[in-house]
Amino acid sequence: MSLKVKINQTVLLGISDHYTRNSVQNPKLSKRVIGALLGSQDGRTVSIISASELKYQINPETDEIVSLDLDYIKSKVELLKKVFINYEFLGWYSCFTGKYQNI
């Protein structure tokens, strides 16, 4: 059986915006950005409907994630579930340009 993945265009635009804002606002800091992918799953169809920036800290030397605020993720998902009952945390995104490419 195949898996079907649908991604809303606003998700891609939001991730791109997140990366661009981070690069412009903090040109001397890490370019890495991290966020949550939210949506729903119906059988073998996954619909990524929304992306949300996460609160995190990055080691500027290695671009590795030092800490991630899990309580923030939980509260964000709970708020979205009040409006969109079928929404759930589907995964995360991470994008950066750096000398270290191990994720």
C-alpha positions as semicolon CSV with decimal commas, in nm:
position;residue;x (nm);y (nm);z (nm)
1;M;0,000;0,000;0,000
2;S;0,117;0,349;-0,071
3;L;0,118;0,646;0,158
4;K;-0,030;0,971;0,031
5;V;0,101;1,299;0,174
6;K;-0,072;1,632;0,114
7;I;0,109;1,954;0,206
8;N;-0,071;2,287;0,213
9;Q;0,122;2,557;0,024
10;T;0,104;2,790;0,323
11;V;0,314;2,537;0,519
12;L;0,599;2,567;0,269
13;L;0,564;2,945;0,262
14;G;0,567;2,959;0,644
15;I;0,883;2,749;0,669
16;S;1,055;2,965;0,408
17;D;0,945;3,280;0,592
18;H;1,070;3,141;0,924
19;Y;1,415;3,071;0,775
20;T;1,436;3,409;0,598
21;R;1,332;3,610;0,906
22;N;1,584;3,426;1,121
23;S;1,862;3,490;0,868
24;V;1,783;3,862;0,837
25;Q;1,717;3,933;1,207
26;N;2,016;3,736;1,336
27;P;2,281;3,736;1,061
28;K;2,566;3,642;1,297
29;L;2,380;3,362;1,475
30;S;2,291;3,013;1,356
31;K;2,072;2,996;1,047
32;R;1,900;2,679;1,170
33;V;1,525;2,691;1,228
34;I;1,299;2,428;1,381
35;G;0,922;2,395;1,376
36;A;0,630;2,158;1,420
37;L;0,418;2,010;1,143
38;L;0,050;1,985;1,231
39;G;-0,240;1,826;1,049
40;S;-0,439;1,507;1,032
41;Q;-0,412;1,148;0,924
42;D;-0,695;0,952;0,765
43;G;-0,593;0,595;0,695
44;R;-0,282;0,611;0,475
45;T;-0,334;0,978;0,383
46;V;-0,140;1,238;0,584
47;S;-0,244;1,602;0,544
48;I;0,007;1,860;0,667
49;I;-0,211;2,166;0,715
50;S;-0,009;2,394;0,941
51;A;0,345;2,460;1,060
52;S;0,440;2,634;1,380
53;E;0,774;2,776;1,493
54;L;0,914;2,620;1,808
55;K;1,108;2,762;2,099
56;Y;1,459;2,619;2,098
57;Q;1,827;2,693;2,157
58;I;2,104;2,615;1,909
59;N;2,475;2,569;1,978
60;P;2,631;2,836;1,750
61;E;2,951;2,634;1,713
62;T;2,792;2,315;1,578
63;D;2,432;2,414;1,482
64;E;2,310;2,130;1,705
65;I;1,989;2,159;1,906
66;V;2,073;2,228;2,272
67;S;1,719;2,247;2,407
68;L;1,362;2,230;2,284
69;D;1,063;2,362;2,481
70;L;0,830;2,059;2,485
71;D;0,569;2,235;2,700
72;Y;0,535;2,499;2,426
73;I;0,469;2,227;2,166
74;K;0,206;2,063;2,386
75;S;0,026;2,392;2,455
76;K;0,032;2,487;2,085
77;V;-0,124;2,154;1,983
78;E;-0,388;2,179;2,257
79;L;-0,486;2,530;2,142
80;L;-0,519;2,415;1,781
81;K;-0,725;2,111;1,885
82;K;-0,984;2,342;2,038
83;V;-1,053;2,486;1,693
84;F;-0,952;2,197;1,466
85;I;-1,052;1,875;1,641
86;N;-0,864;1,643;1,401
87;Y;-0,530;1,827;1,422
88;E;-0,237;1,645;1,574
89;F;0,139;1,679;1,593
90;L;0,269;1,495;1,285
91;G;0,639;1,572;1,302
92;W;0,891;1,848;1,278
93;Y;1,098;2,038;1,026
94;S;1,453;2,160;1,050
95;C;1,636;2,355;0,785
96;F;1,968;2,534;0,786
97;T;2,278;2,606;0,586
98;G;2,589;2,532;0,781
99;K;2,914;2,347;0,771
100;Y;2,763;2,057;0,970
101;Q;2,506;1,859;0,773
102;N;2,445;1,577;1,025
103;I;2,097;1,599;1,168
